[in-house]
Amino acid sequence: MEIQKPFRYFGSKGRFYSEIKEIFIQSKKNTYIDLFAGGMEVAVNLKEDFKNIKVIANVKDEHIESFLKCNKMTINRYKEFARFLYKDIEKITVKELYIDKKLWAEIKRRYKKFRKDNTLNFKNNEIRMVELFASLNNGASLSNSFYSAAKIEKIKVYLDKLKNIEIMHNYFNENWSYKDSFILLDPPYLCGTEVIKIGKKGYNYNNIWTEKDDARLVEFIRNNLKNHNVFMVFGSLENNLSKLIQKAFNVDFVVKKYKKSIFGISLDRAEWYCVIK
């Protein structure tokens, strides 16, 4: 992928871009729809690779939505917040900063103060935008990759490329109807992707997504199959969704294994995808 998102995001399908792109080409569709688009990395890059297709991305995430709402103010607020974090130590390189544990502790203290007291008088959307750049953990902690000049350029490019796709912010509705489209479905996983935890609940989405919603998703696919759509669906091993799909459509599943490093620890992960048409 040529276009890289300027923030980290759980569940990003960037690692599967080559598979998604290949199956999209095979589908021979001119419309790509991602109903759980997250950071929109796949949507942006498909539009970049195929200029003439229509791309629709649905995102329902307060941090991503805030990033989009800030728009022209994003770079200014990002720089303003960076100056607040790194004041009095601007001459120290980022690499040197993270080696010095005392300085890094001071940076994190300033970040916590900002989140607690909103010392810069940022609007709610601007705070959520900063949190998106800060870390994966809903902005509760500060990643050492928070700031760099290269990241500013990534933000500029990403904001510009997002103008080329149609973005909506709706909760999933099984009554949605589409025609002659390639539809990517990457709903929240109720089981984690860790191979060693197969069968255990991986994430707690409470009222956001449940096994009943998995059933609604299957109903959505069933209702839209007659409209000449092609579906590519992702899930985690032992996830309830795979059983529902197999029962409804009797399709083949492709399992992709990979390693993911979290806090310096490498873990074995796996996800499946299937194509329904």
CORPEDA-V63651 format. One line per field, one symbol per residue. burial: # if it has 24 or more other ideal C-beta (glycine too) atoms within 12 Angstrom, else .. A space follows every 50 residues. Layout:
burial->???
This chain:
burial->#.###############.###.##..#.#.#################### ..#########.########...##.##.###.###.......#..##.. ..##..##.##..##....#.#...###########..#..###.##... #..##..##.##.##.##...#...#.#..###############..... .#......#...##.###.##..##...##############.##..#.. #.#.##...#........#########
